[in-house]
Amino acid sequence: MAERLLTVAQAAERLGTSERFPRRLIAERRVTFVKVGRHVRIPERALAAYIDANTVQPVRRRRSRYGRAA
């Protein structure tokens, strides 16, 4: 089965942004995209990879040995 290609509107919905943001990612070549004639599509896997690469993990603070706030 072929990979699903998302429209700019679908990618924006998945990211929770306006359509302008995925268009900027495409213009800046920060995400993989496919040109189908004059239409632009973003592979689902490429969008997932972009999200994974830009996910920031929380920092765990160690508690002080003596119970004081660090």
C-alpha positions in Angstrom: 0.0 0.0 0.0 1.3 3.4 -0.9 2.1 6.0 1.8 -0.6 8.6 2.4 0.2 12.1 1.1 -1.3 15.0 3.1 -2.5 18.3 1.6 -1.1 21.5 3.2 -4.5 21.9 5.0 -4.3 18.4 6.4 -0.7 18.9 7.6 -1.7 22.2 9.2 -4.6 20.4 11.0 -2.3 17.6 12.2 0.2 20.2 13.5 -2.5 22.4 15.0 -1.4 25.5 13.1 -2.6 27.6 10.2 -1.8 26.6 6.6 0.9 29.2 6.5 3.2 27.2 8.8 3.4 24.1 6.6 3.8 26.3 3.6 6.8 28.0 5.3 8.3 24.6 6.2 8.0 23.6 2.5 9.5 26.9 1.2 12.4 26.6 3.7 12.9 23.0 2.7 12.6 21.9 6.4 10.2 19.1 5.6 10.1 16.5 2.8 7.4 17.1 0.2 6.2 15.8 -3.1 5.2 17.9 -6.1 2.2 16.4 -8.0 1.9 18.7 -11.0 1.4 22.1 -9.4 0.1 20.6 -6.1 2.3 20.0 -3.1 1.8 17.1 -0.8 3.6 16.1 2.4 4.1 12.4 3.1 2.6 11.3 6.5 6.0 9.7 7.5 7.8 13.0 6.8 5.5 15.0 9.0 5.8 12.4 11.8 9.6 12.6 11.4 9.5 16.4 11.6 7.4 16.2 14.8 9.7 13.6 16.4 12.8 15.7 15.5 11.4 18.8 17.1 9.9 17.3 20.2 11.6 18.5 23.4 11.7 16.2 26.3 11.1 17.6 29.8 14.1 17.9 32.1 13.9 16.0 35.4 15.3 17.9 38.3 16.9 15.9 41.0 15.8 16.6 44.5 18.3 17.9 46.9 19.9 15.4 49.3 18.8 17.5 52.3 15.2 18.2 51.2 15.8 21.8 50.3 14.4 23.3 47.1 17.0 23.3 44.3 
